[in-house]
Amino acid sequence: MLRSPILPRDMPLFPADLDLLANVLNDLCQLRGLSRNTPQGEQIAAHLIELFRQGVKDQQKLYALANAYF
């Protein structure tokens, strides 16, 4: 049987992870006067998830990186 490694991008997001990401998303959307349900809000959310799956788990670092990107 083939064994494939479990990569960070394949790991599930747990409730605490989602809470952290939602907090950062809320802060960034509030800063920009956006709703989370707009295309821009969804793009920020997708970028936050990508950063998180790449190993950025600190709330302040996520905020700073996503803020610099958008």
C-alpha positions as CSV (number, residue, x, y, z in Angstrom):
1,M,0.0,0.0,0.0
2,L,1.2,3.5,-0.9
3,R,1.7,5.9,2.0
4,S,1.3,9.5,1.2
5,P,2.4,12.2,3.7
6,I,-0.2,14.3,5.4
7,L,0.6,17.9,4.4
8,P,-0.4,20.9,6.4
9,R,-2.8,21.9,3.6
10,D,-4.6,18.6,4.0
11,M,-5.2,18.9,7.8
12,P,-8.7,19.9,8.9
13,L,-9.4,23.3,10.4
14,F,-10.6,22.8,14.0
15,P,-13.1,25.1,15.8
16,A,-10.3,27.0,17.6
17,D,-8.6,27.6,14.2
18,L,-11.8,28.9,12.7
19,D,-12.3,31.2,15.6
20,L,-8.8,32.6,15.2
21,L,-9.3,33.1,11.4
22,A,-12.8,34.7,11.9
23,N,-11.3,37.2,14.4
24,V,-8.6,38.3,12.0
25,L,-11.1,38.4,9.1
26,N,-13.5,40.5,11.2
27,D,-10.7,42.9,12.1
28,L,-9.5,43.3,8.5
29,C,-13.0,43.8,7.1
30,Q,-13.9,46.3,9.8
31,L,-10.6,48.2,9.0
32,R,-11.6,48.4,5.3
33,G,-15.4,48.9,5.9
34,L,-16.2,45.6,4.1
35,S,-18.7,42.9,4.8
36,R,-17.3,39.4,5.1
37,N,-19.9,38.3,2.5
38,T,-18.5,40.5,-0.3
39,P,-16.1,39.2,-2.9
40,Q,-13.3,41.2,-1.3
41,G,-14.1,39.8,2.1
42,E,-14.2,36.2,0.7
43,Q,-10.8,36.9,-1.0
44,I,-9.3,38.0,2.3
45,A,-10.7,34.9,4.0
46,A,-9.3,32.6,1.4
47,H,-5.9,34.3,1.8
48,L,-6.0,33.9,5.6
49,I,-6.7,30.2,5.3
50,E,-3.9,29.8,2.8
51,L,-1.5,31.6,5.2
52,F,-2.7,29.5,8.1
53,R,-2.2,26.2,6.2
54,Q,1.3,27.4,5.4
55,G,2.0,27.5,9.1
56,V,1.2,31.1,10.1
57,K,-0.8,30.4,13.3
58,D,-0.2,33.6,15.2
59,Q,-3.1,36.1,15.1
60,Q,-0.9,39.2,14.9
61,K,1.2,37.7,12.1
62,L,-1.9,36.6,10.2
63,Y,-3.3,40.1,10.5
64,A,-0.1,41.8,9.5
65,L,0.5,39.6,6.5
66,A,-3.0,39.8,5.2
67,N,-3.2,43.5,5.8
68,A,0.0,44.0,3.8
69,Y,-1.3,41.9,1.0
70,F,-4.6,43.7,0.5
